[in-house]
Amino acid sequence: MPKDDAFWLSVGYIAAAAIFAYVMWLALETLGVQTGWVERYEEWYNPASIALSLLVGVVAVLYLRSSAERQEYFLSSIAEVRKVSWPSLEDTRKMTIIVCVVVAVFSAILAVFDVVWAGILKKIIA
């Protein structure tokens, strides 16, 4: 199975179609429950909502594929992601620890400022 950029773009289109269809299905189910259509038209509402969701997914992907400029943009985006230098697991751990320490320090500083400011405001108001 070739793993070139066009293959990954096709995989992305399939994933996008699935996401569009799923979101549309959730929206139609919510609409059906809120309006009472699911109970009132139970024999045909669910199959119709599934069919409409799949149709929306297919149409959305066909729209995404319709423009040559868009296709070229997506392919160039995939090519740029291939150039990214990803950090190693050890580097990721180190950077995560640094971020957690910095967040903890700034949280402590903000907590002190908050307590001091609250005390000042209490003395001013009282």
Backbone as XML, in Angstrom:
<?xml version="1.0"?>
<chain id="A" units="angstrom">
  <residue number="1" name="MET">
    <atom name="N" x="0.857" y="-1.180" z="0.000"/>
    <atom name="CA" x="0.000" y="0.000" z="0.000"/>
    <atom name="C" x="0.900" y="1.239" z="0.000"/>
  </residue>
  <residue number="2" name="PRO">
    <atom name="N" x="0.802" y="2.084" z="-1.016"/>
    <atom name="CA" x="1.648" y="3.270" z="-1.082"/>
    <atom name="C" x="1.229" y="4.308" z="-0.039"/>
  </residue>
  <residue number="3" name="LYS">
    <atom name="N" x="2.221" y="4.948" z="0.548"/>
    <atom name="CA" x="1.955" y="5.944" z="1.583"/>
    <atom name="C" x="2.402" y="7.331" z="1.101"/>
  </residue>
  <residue number="4" name="ASP">
    <atom name="N" x="2.091" y="7.663" z="-0.126"/>
    <atom name="CA" x="2.460" y="8.965" z="-0.632"/>
    <atom name="C" x="1.441" y="10.014" z="-0.191"/>
  </residue>
  <residue number="5" name="ASP">
    <atom name="N" x="1.681" y="11.241" z="-0.561"/>
    <atom name="CA" x="0.828" y="12.338" z="-0.101"/>
    <atom name="C" x="-0.608" y="12.214" z="-0.599"/>
  </residue>
  <residue number="6" name="ALA">
    <atom name="N" x="-0.805" y="11.760" z="-1.815"/>
    <atom name="CA" x="-2.168" y="11.611" z="-2.348"/>
    <atom name="C" x="-2.944" y="10.561" z="-1.551"/>
  </residue>
  <residue number="7" name="PHE">
    <atom name="N" x="-2.254" y="9.491" z="-1.121"/>
    <atom name="CA" x="-2.906" y="8.474" z="-0.294"/>
    <atom name="C" x="-3.377" y="9.085" z="1.020"/>
  </residue>
  <residue number="8" name="TRP">
    <atom name="N" x="-2.508" y="9.851" z="1.672"/>
    <atom name="CA" x="-2.883" y="10.439" z="2.952"/>
    <atom name="C" x="-3.959" y="11.503" z="2.789"/>
  </residue>
  <residue number="9" name="LEU">
    <atom name="N" x="-3.971" y="12.175" z="1.662"/>
    <atom name="CA" x="-5.045" y="13.126" z="1.394"/>
    <atom name="C" x="-6.376" y="12.392" z="1.244"/>
  </residue>
  <residue number="10" name="SER">
    <atom name="N" x="-6.368" y="11.240" z="0.588"/>
    <atom name="CA" x="-7.594" y="10.443" z="0.470"/>
    <atom name="C" x="-8.052" y="9.950" z="1.842"/>
  </residue>
  <residue number="11" name="VAL">
    <atom name="N" x="-7.123" y="9.537" z="2.678"/>
    <atom name="CA" x="-7.468" y="9.124" z="4.043"/>
    <atom name="C" x="-8.088" y="10.303" z="4.806"/>
  </residue>
  <residue number="12" name="GLY">
    <atom name="N" x="-7.524" y="11.479" z="4.613"/>
    <atom name="CA" x="-8.075" y="12.671" z="5.254"/>
    <atom name="C" x="-9.482" y="12.994" z="4.775"/>
  </residue>
  <residue number="13" name="TYR">
    <atom name="N" x="-9.724" y="12.814" z="3.478"/>
    <atom name="CA" x="-11.071" y="13.034" z="2.951"/>
    <atom name="C" x="-12.073" y="12.049" z="3.544"/>
  </residue>
  <residue number="14" name="ILE">
    <atom name="N" x="-11.669" y="10.793" z="3.670"/>
    <atom name="CA" x="-12.560" y="9.788" z="4.256"/>
    <atom name="C" x="-12.859" y="10.129" z="5.715"/>
  </residue>
  <residue number="15" name="ALA">
    <atom name="N" x="-11.826" y="10.543" z="6.442"/>
    <atom name="CA" x="-12.028" y="10.934" z="7.842"/>
    <atom name="C" x="-12.936" y="12.159" z="7.940"/>
  </residue>
  <residue number="16" name="ALA">
    <atom name="N" x="-12.748" y="13.113" z="7.041"/>
    <atom name="CA" x="-13.594" y="14.310" z="7.046"/>
    <atom name="C" x="-15.042" y="13.945" z="6.740"/>
  </residue>
  <residue number="17" name="ALA">
    <atom name="N" x="-15.253" y="13.049" z="5.792"/>
    <atom name="CA" x="-16.621" y="12.623" z="5.465"/>
    <atom name="C" x="-17.267" y="11.960" z="6.665"/>
  </residue>
  <residue number="18" name="ALA">
    <atom name="N" x="-16.515" y="11.118" z="7.360"/>
    <atom name="CA" x="-17.058" y="10.448" z="8.546"/>
    <atom name="C" x="-17.403" y="11.454" z="9.636"/>
  </residue>
  <residue number="19" name="ILE">
    <atom name="N" x="-16.547" y="12.438" z="9.840"/>
    <atom name="CA" x="-16.804" y="13.450" z="10.869"/>
    <atom name="C" x="-18.015" y="14.299" z="10.503"/>
  </residue>
  <residue number="20" name="PHE">
    <atom name="N" x="-18.091" y="14.747" z="9.243"/>
    <atom name="CA" x="-19.249" y="15.533" z="8.810"/>
    <atom name="C" x="-20.538" y="14.745" z="8.978"/>
  </residue>
  <residue number="21" name="ALA">
    <atom name="N" x="-20.514" y="13.476" z="8.572"/>
    <atom name="CA" x="-21.717" y="12.640" z="8.674"/>
    <atom name="C" x="-22.103" y="12.426" z="10.131"/>
  </residue>
  <residue number="22" name="TYR">
    <atom name="N" x="-21.141" y="12.185" z="10.989"/>
    <atom name="CA" x="-21.433" y="11.953" z="12.407"/>
    <atom name="C" x="-22.015" y="13.200" z="13.075"/>
  </residue>
  <residue number="23" name="VAL">
    <atom name="N" x="-21.428" y="14.349" z="12.793"/>
    <atom name="CA" x="-21.934" y="15.597" z="13.385"/>
    <atom name="C" x="-23.342" y="15.887" z="12.877"/>
  </residue>
  <residue number="24" name="MET">
    <atom name="N" x="-23.584" y="15.651" z="11.599"/>
    <atom name="CA" x="-24.923" y="15.858" z="11.052"/>
    <atom name="C" x="-25.916" y="14.895" z="11.676"/>
  </residue>
  <residue number="25" name="TRP">
    <atom name="N" x="-25.509" y="13.631" z="11.871"/>
    <atom name="CA" x="-26.391" y="12.659" z="12.503"/>
    <atom name="C" x="-26.730" y="13.079" z="13.929"/>
  </residue>
  <residue number="26" name="LEU">
    <atom name="N" x="-25.728" y="13.557" z="14.680"/>
    <atom name="CA" x="-26.003" y="14.040" z="16.045"/>
    <atom name="C" x="-26.961" y="15.224" z="16.026"/>
  </residue>
  <residue number="27" name="ALA">
    <atom name="N" x="-26.772" y="16.130" z="15.083"/>
    <atom name="CA" x="-27.661" y="17.290" z="14.987"/>
    <atom name="C" x="-29.086" y="16.871" z="14.649"/>
  </residue>
  <residue number="28" name="LEU">
    <atom name="N" x="-29.235" y="15.938" z="13.721"/>
    <atom name="CA" x="-30.579" y="15.480" z="13.349"/>
    <atom name="C" x="-31.240" y="14.703" z="14.490"/>
  </residue>
  <residue number="29" name="GLU">
    <atom name="N" x="-30.476" y="13.912" z="15.217"/>
    <atom name="CA" x="-31.037" y="13.192" z="16.361"/>
    <atom name="C" x="-31.490" y="14.171" z="17.442"/>
  </residue>
  <residue number="30" name="THR">
    <atom name="N" x="-30.682" y="15.189" z="17.707"/>
    <atom name="CA" x="-31.056" y="16.200" z="18.691"/>
    <atom name="C" x="-32.304" y="16.944" z="18.250"/>
  </residue>
  <residue number="31" name="LEU">
    <atom name="N" x="-32.344" y="17.327" z="16.988"/>
    <atom name="CA" x="-33.515" y="18.007" z="16.452"/>
    <atom name="C" x="-34.751" y="17.122" z="16.545"/>
  </residue>
  <residue number="32" name="GLY">
    <atom name="N" x="-34.601" y="15.843" z="16.222"/>
    <atom name="CA" x="-35.725" y="14.921" z="16.279"/>
    <atom name="C" x="-36.251" y="14.719" z="17.693"/>
  </residue>
  <residue number="33" name="VAL">
    <atom name="N" x="-35.355" y="14.644" z="18.658"/>
    <atom name="CA" x="-35.789" y="14.485" z="20.046"/>
    <atom name="C" x="-36.454" y="15.765" z="20.548"/>
  </residue>
  <residue number="34" name="GLN">
    <atom name="N" x="-35.867" y="16.906" z="20.234"/>
    <atom name="CA" x="-36.404" y="18.175" z="20.718"/>
    <atom name="C" x="-37.767" y="18.493" z="20.115"/>
  </residue>
  <residue number="35" name="THR">
    <atom name="N" x="-37.979" y="18.125" z="18.883"/>
    <atom name="CA" x="-39.259" y="18.432" z="18.228"/>
    <atom name="C" x="-40.277" y="17.310" z="18.370"/>
  </residue>
  <residue number="36" name="GLY">
    <atom name="N" x="-39.835" y="16.153" z="18.857"/>
    <atom name="CA" x="-40.744" y="15.025" z="19.007"/>
    <atom name="C" x="-40.925" y="14.210" z="17.748"/>
  </residue>
  <residue number="37" name="TRP">
    <atom name="N" x="-40.112" y="14.480" z="16.719"/>
    <atom name="CA" x="-40.256" y="13.767" z="15.458"/>
    <atom name="C" x="-39.833" y="12.304" z="15.584"/>
  </residue>
  <residue number="38" name="VAL">
    <atom name="N" x="-38.893" y="12.017" z="16.486"/>
    <atom name="CA" x="-38.423" y="10.636" z="16.637"/>
    <atom name="C" x="-39.572" y="9.731" z="17.069"/>
  </residue>
  <residue number="39" name="GLU">
    <atom name="N" x="-40.389" y="10.197" z="18.020"/>
    <atom name="CA" x="-41.521" y="9.388" z="18.483"/>
    <atom name="C" x="-42.660" y="9.393" z="17.466"/>
  </residue>
  <residue number="40" name="ARG">
    <atom name="N" x="-42.914" y="10.551" z="16.866"/>
    <atom name="CA" x="-44.041" y="10.686" z="15.959"/>
    <atom name="C" x="-43.836" y="9.933" z="14.649"/>
  </residue>
  <residue number="41" name="TYR">
    <atom name="N" x="-42.614" y="9.990" z="14.122"/>
    <atom name="CA" x="-42.326" y="9.364" z="12.827"/>
    <atom name="C" x="-41.243" y="8.298" z="12.993"/>
  </residue>
  <residue number="42" name="GLU">
    <atom name="N" x="-41.354" y="7.454" z="13.998"/>
    <atom name="CA" x="-40.276" y="6.535" z="14.339"/>
    <atom name="C" x="-39.939" y="5.527" z="13.246"/>
  </residue>
  <residue number="43" name="GLU">
    <atom name="N" x="-40.881" y="5.173" z="12.388"/>
    <atom name="CA" x="-40.603" y="4.151" z="11.383"/>
    <atom name="C" x="-39.685" y="4.652" z="10.272"/>
  </residue>
  <residue number="44" name="TRP">
    <atom name="N" x="-39.670" y="5.942" z="9.998"/>
    <atom name="CA" x="-38.825" y="6.424" z="8.911"/>
    <atom name="C" x="-37.835" y="7.501" z="9.334"/>
  </residue>
  <residue number="45" name="TYR">
    <atom name="N" x="-37.950" y="8.064" z="10.539"/>
    <atom name="CA" x="-37.070" y="9.174" z="10.908"/>
    <atom name="C" x="-35.611" y="8.732" z="11.040"/>
  </residue>
  <residue number="46" name="ASN">
    <atom name="N" x="-35.358" y="7.637" z="11.738"/>
    <atom name="CA" x="-33.973" y="7.197" z="11.924"/>
    <atom name="C" x="-33.292" y="6.825" z="10.608"/>
  </residue>
  <residue number="47" name="PRO">
    <atom name="N" x="-33.913" y="6.017" z="9.748"/>
    <atom name="CA" x="-33.246" y="5.745" z="8.463"/>
    <atom name="C" x="-33.050" y="7.007" z="7.613"/>
  </residue>
  <residue number="48" name="ALA">
    <atom name="N" x="-34.023" y="7.920" z="7.676"/>
    <atom name="CA" x="-33.888" y="9.159" z="6.897"/>
    <atom name="C" x="-32.761" y="10.026" z="7.447"/>
  </residue>
  <residue number="49" name="SER">
    <atom name="N" x="-32.625" y="10.086" z="8.770"/>
    <atom name="CA" x="-31.554" y="10.906" z="9.348"/>
    <atom name="C" x="-30.182" y="10.308" z="9.034"/>
  </residue>
  <residue number="50" name="ILE">
    <atom name="N" x="-30.081" y="8.984" z="9.027"/>
    <atom name="CA" x="-28.811" y="8.345" z="8.671"/>
    <atom name="C" x="-28.482" y="8.607" z="7.205"/>
  </residue>
  <residue number="51" name="ALA">
    <atom name="N" x="-29.469" y="8.458" z="6.329"/>
    <atom name="CA" x="-29.242" y="8.686" z="4.899"/>
    <atom name="C" x="-28.851" y="10.141" z="4.632"/>
  </residue>
  <residue number="52" name="LEU">
    <atom name="N" x="-29.540" y="11.080" z="5.286"/>
    <atom name="CA" x="-29.211" y="12.495" z="5.092"/>
    <atom name="C" x="-27.819" y="12.808" z="5.632"/>
  </residue>
  <residue number="53" name="SER">
    <atom name="N" x="-27.452" y="12.202" z="6.750"/>
    <atom name="CA" x="-26.119" y="12.418" z="7.315"/>
    <atom name="C" x="-25.033" y="11.925" z="6.381"/>
  </residue>
  <residue number="54" name="LEU">
    <atom name="N" x="-25.227" y="10.727" z="5.829"/>
    <atom name="CA" x="-24.250" y="10.206" z="4.879"/>
    <atom name="C" x="-24.172" y="11.071" z="3.631"/>
  </residue>
  <residue number="55" name="LEU">
    <atom name="N" x="-25.322" y="11.558" z="3.172"/>
    <atom name="CA" x="-25.341" y="12.441" z="2.008"/>
    <atom name="C" x="-24.574" y="13.730" z="2.289"/>
  </residue>
  <residue number="56" name="VAL">
    <atom name="N" x="-24.768" y="14.306" z="3.470"/>
    <atom name="CA" x="-24.041" y="15.529" z="3.832"/>
    <atom name="C" x="-22.537" y="15.266" z="3.870"/>
  </residue>
  <residue number="57" name="GLY">
    <atom name="N" x="-22.123" y="14.125" z="4.424"/>
    <atom name="CA" x="-20.704" y="13.787" z="4.460"/>
    <atom name="C" x="-20.109" y="13.662" z="3.071"/>
  </residue>
  <residue number="58" name="VAL">
    <atom name="N" x="-20.809" y="12.993" z="2.183"/>
    <atom name="CA" x="-20.311" y="12.807" z="0.816"/>
    <atom name="C" x="-20.269" y="14.139" z="0.063"/>
  </residue>
  <residue number="59" name="VAL">
    <atom name="N" x="-21.320" y="14.933" z="0.199"/>
    <atom name="CA" x="-21.357" y="16.235" z="-0.490"/>
    <atom name="C" x="-20.261" y="17.159" z="0.030"/>
  </residue>
  <residue number="60" name="ALA">
    <atom name="N" x="-20.023" y="17.147" z="1.341"/>
    <atom name="CA" x="-18.968" y="17.995" z="1.903"/>
    <atom name="C" x="-17.602" y="17.615" z="1.348"/>
  </residue>
  <residue number="61" name="VAL">
    <atom name="N" x="-17.339" y="16.325" z="1.249"/>
    <atom name="CA" x="-16.043" y="15.889" z="0.717"/>
    <atom name="C" x="-15.948" y="16.175" z="-0.777"/>
  </residue>
  <residue number="62" name="LEU">
    <atom name="N" x="-17.029" y="15.995" z="-1.501"/>
    <atom name="CA" x="-17.002" y="16.345" z="-2.923"/>
    <atom name="C" x="-16.734" y="17.832" z="-3.105"/>
  </residue>
  <residue number="63" name="TYR">
    <atom name="N" x="-17.280" y="18.656" z="-2.223"/>
    <atom name="CA" x="-16.995" y="20.088" z="-2.285"/>
    <atom name="C" x="-15.521" y="20.350" z="-1.992"/>
  </residue>
  <residue number="64" name="LEU">
    <atom name="N" x="-14.973" y="19.667" z="-0.982"/>
    <atom name="CA" x="-13.561" y="19.865" z="-0.657"/>
    <atom name="C" x="-12.651" y="19.443" z="-1.814"/>
  </residue>
  <residue number="65" name="ARG">
    <atom name="N" x="-13.036" y="18.408" z="-2.535"/>
    <atom name="CA" x="-12.227" y="17.906" z="-3.650"/>
    <atom name="C" x="-12.434" y="18.693" z="-4.934"/>
  </residue>
  <residue number="66" name="SER">
    <atom name="N" x="-13.444" y="19.572" z="-4.982"/>
    <atom name="CA" x="-13.823" y="20.207" z="-6.245"/>
    <atom name="C" x="-12.809" y="21.224" z="-6.751"/>
  </residue>
  <residue number="67" name="SER">
    <atom name="N" x="-12.061" y="21.831" z="-5.885"/>
    <atom name="CA" x="-11.155" y="22.900" z="-6.292"/>
    <atom name="C" x="-9.722" y="22.383" z="-6.409"/>
  </residue>
  <residue number="68" name="ALA">
    <atom name="N" x="-9.088" y="22.665" z="-7.533"/>
    <atom name="CA" x="-7.688" y="22.260" z="-7.726"/>
    <atom name="C" x="-6.775" y="23.043" z="-6.782"/>
  </residue>
  <residue number="69" name="GLU">
    <atom name="N" x="-7.116" y="24.318" z="-6.540"/>
    <atom name="CA" x="-6.322" y="25.122" z="-5.605"/>
    <atom name="C" x="-6.363" y="24.528" z="-4.199"/>
  </residue>
  <residue number="70" name="ARG">
    <atom name="N" x="-7.555" y="24.130" z="-3.778"/>
    <atom name="CA" x="-7.714" y="23.544" z="-2.450"/>
    <atom name="C" x="-6.949" y="22.230" z="-2.359"/>
  </residue>
  <residue number="71" name="GLN">
    <atom name="N" x="-7.021" y="21.431" z="-3.396"/>
    <atom name="CA" x="-6.314" y="20.153" z="-3.441"/>
    <atom name="C" x="-4.803" y="20.389" z="-3.318"/>
  </residue>
  <residue number="72" name="GLU">
    <atom name="N" x="-4.307" y="21.363" z="-4.051"/>
    <atom name="CA" x="-2.880" y="21.686" z="-3.995"/>
    <atom name="C" x="-2.493" y="22.210" z="-2.609"/>
  </residue>
  <residue number="73" name="TYR">
    <atom name="N" x="-3.372" y="23.001" z="-2.001"/>
    <atom name="CA" x="-3.105" y="23.507" z="-0.645"/>
    <atom name="C" x="-2.998" y="22.353" z="0.346"/>
  </residue>
  <residue number="74" name="PHE">
    <atom name="N" x="-3.929" y="21.413" z="0.275"/>
    <atom name="CA" x="-3.890" y="20.268" z="1.182"/>
    <atom name="C" x="-2.630" y="19.442" z="0.963"/>
  </residue>
  <residue number="75" name="LEU">
    <atom name="N" x="-2.255" y="19.220" z="-0.283"/>
    <atom name="CA" x="-1.042" y="18.455" z="-0.569"/>
    <atom name="C" x="0.206" y="19.171" z="-0.067"/>
  </residue>
  <residue number="76" name="SER">
    <atom name="N" x="0.244" y="20.486" z="-0.223"/>
    <atom name="CA" x="1.408" y="21.225" z="0.279"/>
    <atom name="C" x="1.431" y="21.235" z="1.809"/>
  </residue>
  <residue number="77" name="SER">
    <atom name="N" x="0.259" y="21.218" z="2.440"/>
    <atom name="CA" x="0.211" y="21.127" z="3.899"/>
    <atom name="C" x="0.776" y="19.795" z="4.377"/>
  </residue>
  <residue number="78" name="ILE">
    <atom name="N" x="0.416" y="18.716" z="3.690"/>
    <atom name="CA" x="0.961" y="17.402" z="4.044"/>
    <atom name="C" x="2.474" y="17.391" z="3.858"/>
  </residue>
  <residue number="79" name="ALA">
    <atom name="N" x="2.956" y="18.004" z="2.775"/>
    <atom name="CA" x="4.399" y="18.061" z="2.530"/>
    <atom name="C" x="5.109" y="18.856" z="3.624"/>
  </residue>
  <residue number="80" name="GLU">
    <atom name="N" x="4.502" y="19.929" z="4.104"/>
    <atom name="CA" x="5.106" y="20.720" z="5.175"/>
    <atom name="C" x="5.143" y="19.957" z="6.490"/>
  </residue>
  <residue number="81" name="VAL">
    <atom name="N" x="4.098" y="19.179" z="6.765"/>
    <atom name="CA" x="4.082" y="18.398" z="8.005"/>
    <atom name="C" x="5.179" y="17.345" z="7.978"/>
  </residue>
  <residue number="82" name="ARG">
    <atom name="N" x="5.518" y="16.839" z="6.788"/>
    <atom name="CA" x="6.609" y="15.868" z="6.684"/>
    <atom name="C" x="7.949" y="16.483" z="7.068"/>
  </residue>
  <residue number="83" name="LYS">
    <atom name="N" x="8.094" y="17.799" z="6.933"/>
    <atom name="CA" x="9.351" y="18.469" z="7.236"/>
    <atom name="C" x="9.519" y="18.787" z="8.722"/>
  </residue>
  <residue number="84" name="VAL">
    <atom name="N" x="8.469" y="18.605" z="9.497"/>
    <atom name="CA" x="8.514" y="18.964" z="10.914"/>
    <atom name="C" x="9.466" y="18.037" z="11.652"/>
  </residue>
  <residue number="85" name="SER">
    <atom name="N" x="10.261" y="18.619" z="12.522"/>
    <atom name="CA" x="11.153" y="17.839" z="13.367"/>
    <atom name="C" x="10.475" y="17.662" z="14.724"/>
  </residue>
  <residue number="86" name="TRP">
    <atom name="N" x="9.995" y="16.459" z="14.986"/>
    <atom name="CA" x="9.243" y="16.195" z="16.203"/>
    <atom name="C" x="10.207" y="15.933" z="17.349"/>
  </residue>
  <residue number="87" name="PRO">
    <atom name="N" x="9.883" y="16.436" z="18.563"/>
    <atom name="CA" x="10.784" y="16.205" z="19.707"/>
    <atom name="C" x="10.738" y="14.738" z="20.152"/>
  </residue>
  <residue number="88" name="SER">
    <atom name="N" x="11.826" y="14.329" z="20.791"/>
    <atom name="CA" x="11.867" y="12.964" z="21.308"/>
    <atom name="C" x="11.000" y="12.864" z="22.565"/>
  </residue>
  <residue number="89" name="LEU">
    <atom name="N" x="10.783" y="11.652" z="23.034"/>
    <atom name="CA" x="9.963" y="11.439" z="24.227"/>
    <atom name="C" x="10.603" y="12.101" z="25.442"/>
  </residue>
  <residue number="90" name="GLU">
    <atom name="N" x="11.919" y="11.994" z="25.547"/>
    <atom name="CA" x="12.615" y="12.609" z="26.691"/>
    <atom name="C" x="12.502" y="14.136" z="26.648"/>
  </residue>
  <residue number="91" name="ASP">
    <atom name="N" x="12.645" y="14.742" z="25.458"/>
    <atom name="CA" x="12.483" y="16.189" z="25.321"/>
    <atom name="C" x="11.062" y="16.614" z="25.680"/>
  </residue>
  <residue number="92" name="THR">
    <atom name="N" x="10.092" y="15.825" z="25.258"/>
    <atom name="CA" x="8.693" y="16.135" z="25.560"/>
    <atom name="C" x="8.449" y="16.090" z="27.061"/>
  </residue>
  <residue number="93" name="ARG">
    <atom name="N" x="9.006" y="15.112" z="27.743"/>
    <atom name="CA" x="8.867" y="15.035" z="29.201"/>
    <atom name="C" x="9.486" y="16.246" z="29.880"/>
  </residue>
  <residue number="94" name="LYS">
    <atom name="N" x="10.705" y="16.608" z="29.460"/>
    <atom name="CA" x="11.382" y="17.764" z="30.061"/>
    <atom name="C" x="10.569" y="19.044" z="29.864"/>
  </residue>
  <residue number="95" name="MET">
    <atom name="N" x="10.078" y="19.254" z="28.641"/>
    <atom name="CA" x="9.308" y="20.479" z="28.374"/>
    <atom name="C" x="7.989" y="20.493" z="29.137"/>
  </residue>
  <residue number="96" name="THR">
    <atom name="N" x="7.371" y="19.331" z="29.299"/>
    <atom name="CA" x="6.126" y="19.247" z="30.067"/>
    <atom name="C" x="6.368" y="19.589" z="31.522"/>
  </residue>
  <residue number="97" name="ILE">
    <atom name="N" x="7.465" y="19.085" z="32.094"/>
    <atom name="CA" x="7.793" y="19.409" z="33.491"/>
    <atom name="C" x="8.063" y="20.897" z="33.641"/>
  </residue>
  <residue number="98" name="ILE">
    <atom name="N" x="8.771" y="21.486" z="32.689"/>
    <atom name="CA" x="9.050" y="22.927" z="32.747"/>
    <atom name="C" x="7.753" y="23.723" z="32.701"/>
  </residue>
  <residue number="99" name="VAL">
    <atom name="N" x="6.841" y="23.347" z="31.826"/>
    <atom name="CA" x="5.560" y="24.052" z="31.728"/>
    <atom name="C" x="4.778" y="23.917" z="33.030"/>
  </residue>
  <residue number="100" name="CYS">
    <atom name="N" x="4.753" y="22.738" z="33.615"/>
    <atom name="CA" x="4.020" y="22.540" z="34.871"/>
    <atom name="C" x="4.617" y="23.379" z="36.001"/>
  </residue>
  <residue number="101" name="VAL">
    <atom name="N" x="5.943" y="23.453" z="36.068"/>
    <atom name="CA" x="6.589" y="24.257" z="37.108"/>
    <atom name="C" x="6.274" y="25.738" z="36.904"/>
  </residue>
  <residue number="102" name="VAL">
    <atom name="N" x="6.370" y="26.216" z="35.681"/>
    <atom name="CA" x="6.088" y="27.632" z="35.411"/>
    <atom name="C" x="4.637" y="27.967" z="35.737"/>
  </residue>
  <residue number="103" name="VAL">
    <atom name="N" x="3.712" y="27.087" z="35.379"/>
    <atom name="CA" x="2.303" y="27.318" z="35.689"/>
    <atom name="C" x="2.088" y="27.341" z="37.196"/>
  </residue>
  <residue number="104" name="ALA">
    <atom name="N" x="2.741" y="26.440" z="37.927"/>
    <atom name="CA" x="2.601" y="26.407" z="39.387"/>
    <atom name="C" x="3.150" y="27.685" z="40.024"/>
  </residue>
  <residue number="105" name="VAL">
    <atom name="N" x="4.300" y="28.156" z="39.545"/>
    <atom name="CA" x="4.897" y="29.384" z="40.091"/>
    <atom name="C" x="3.985" y="30.574" z="39.822"/>
  </residue>
  <residue number="106" name="PHE">
    <atom name="N" x="3.508" y="30.715" z="38.606"/>
    <atom name="CA" x="2.633" y="31.851" z="38.309"/>
    <atom name="C" x="1.296" y="31.746" z="39.035"/>
  </residue>
  <residue number="107" name="SER">
    <atom name="N" x="0.812" y="30.538" z="39.251"/>
    <atom name="CA" x="-0.416" y="30.376" z="40.040"/>
    <atom name="C" x="-0.207" y="30.838" z="41.469"/>
  </residue>
  <residue number="108" name="ALA">
    <atom name="N" x="0.934" y="30.495" z="42.036"/>
    <atom name="CA" x="1.236" y="30.934" z="43.405"/>
    <atom name="C" x="1.353" y="32.454" z="43.469"/>
  </residue>
  <residue number="109" name="ILE">
    <atom name="N" x="2.014" y="33.036" z="42.488"/>
    <atom name="CA" x="2.156" y="34.505" z="42.468"/>
    <atom name="C" x="0.787" y="35.163" z="42.355"/>
  </residue>
  <residue number="110" name="LEU">
    <atom name="N" x="-0.061" y="34.672" z="41.469"/>
    <atom name="CA" x="-1.394" y="35.244" z="41.322"/>
    <atom name="C" x="-2.237" y="35.038" z="42.576"/>
  </residue>
  <residue number="111" name="ALA">
    <atom name="N" x="-2.070" y="33.910" z="43.244"/>
    <atom name="CA" x="-2.809" y="33.674" z="44.493"/>
    <atom name="C" x="-2.397" y="34.682" z="45.551"/>
  </residue>
  <residue number="112" name="VAL">
    <atom name="N" x="-1.096" y="34.952" z="45.666"/>
    <atom name="CA" x="-0.623" y="35.945" z="46.646"/>
    <atom name="C" x="-1.188" y="37.321" z="46.301"/>
  </residue>
  <residue number="113" name="PHE">
    <atom name="N" x="-1.101" y="37.715" z="45.046"/>
    <atom name="CA" x="-1.668" y="39.009" z="44.644"/>
    <atom name="C" x="-3.159" y="39.078" z="44.937"/>
  </residue>
  <residue number="114" name="ASP">
    <atom name="N" x="-3.876" y="37.999" z="44.699"/>
    <atom name="CA" x="-5.311" y="37.972" z="44.943"/>
    <atom name="C" x="-5.618" y="38.139" z="46.422"/>
  </residue>
  <residue number="115" name="VAL">
    <atom name="N" x="-4.890" y="37.443" z="47.279"/>
    <atom name="CA" x="-5.125" y="37.549" z="48.727"/>
    <atom name="C" x="-4.792" y="38.951" z="49.210"/>
  </residue>
  <residue number="116" name="VAL">
    <atom name="N" x="-3.674" y="39.487" z="48.743"/>
    <atom name="CA" x="-3.284" y="40.847" z="49.160"/>
    <atom name="C" x="-4.314" y="41.860" z="48.665"/>
  </residue>
  <residue number="117" name="TRP">
    <atom name="N" x="-4.721" y="41.770" z="47.430"/>
    <atom name="CA" x="-5.690" y="42.708" z="46.859"/>
    <atom name="C" x="-7.037" y="42.599" z="47.565"/>
  </residue>
  <residue number="118" name="ALA">
    <atom name="N" x="-7.470" y="41.377" z="47.893"/>
    <atom name="CA" x="-8.723" y="41.200" z="48.621"/>
    <atom name="C" x="-8.636" y="41.847" z="49.994"/>
  </residue>
  <residue number="119" name="GLY">
    <atom name="N" x="-7.486" y="41.700" z="50.672"/>
    <atom name="CA" x="-7.311" y="42.339" z="51.984"/>
    <atom name="C" x="-7.330" y="43.860" z="51.885"/>
  </residue>
  <residue number="120" name="ILE">
    <atom name="N" x="-6.691" y="44.391" z="50.874"/>
    <atom name="CA" x="-6.694" y="45.847" z="50.677"/>
    <atom name="C" x="-8.116" y="46.344" z="50.412"/>
  </residue>
  <residue number="121" name="LEU">
    <atom name="N" x="-8.852" y="45.655" z="49.550"/>
    <atom name="CA" x="-10.219" y="46.062" z="49.243"/>
    <atom name="C" x="-11.127" y="45.970" z="50.465"/>
  </residue>
  <residue number="122" name="LYS">
    <atom name="N" x="-10.933" y="44.962" z="51.319"/>
    <atom name="CA" x="-11.734" y="44.849" z="52.546"/>
    <atom name="C" x="-11.492" y="46.042" z="53.461"/>
  </residue>
  <residue number="123" name="LYS">
    <atom name="N" x="-10.223" y="46.463" z="53.582"/>
    <atom name="CA" x="-9.913" y="47.622" z="54.438"/>
    <atom name="C" x="-10.470" y="48.908" z="53.838"/>
  </residue>
  <residue number="124" name="ILE">
    <atom name="N" x="-10.439" y="49.021" z="52.510"/>
    <atom name="CA" x="-10.973" y="50.223" z="51.888"/>
    <atom name="C" x="-12.488" y="50.284" z="52.013"/>
  </residue>
  <residue number="125" name="ILE">
    <atom name="N" x="-13.164" y="49.174" z="51.776"/>
    <atom name="CA" x="-14.623" y="49.139" z="51.805"/>
    <atom name="C" x="-15.126" y="49.249" z="53.240"/>
  </residue>
  <residue number="126" name="ALA">
    <atom name="N" x="-14.452" y="48.580" z="54.169"/>
    <atom name="CA" x="-14.924" y="48.592" z="55.570"/>
    <atom name="C" x="-14.487" y="49.857" z="56.210"/>
  </residue>
</chain>
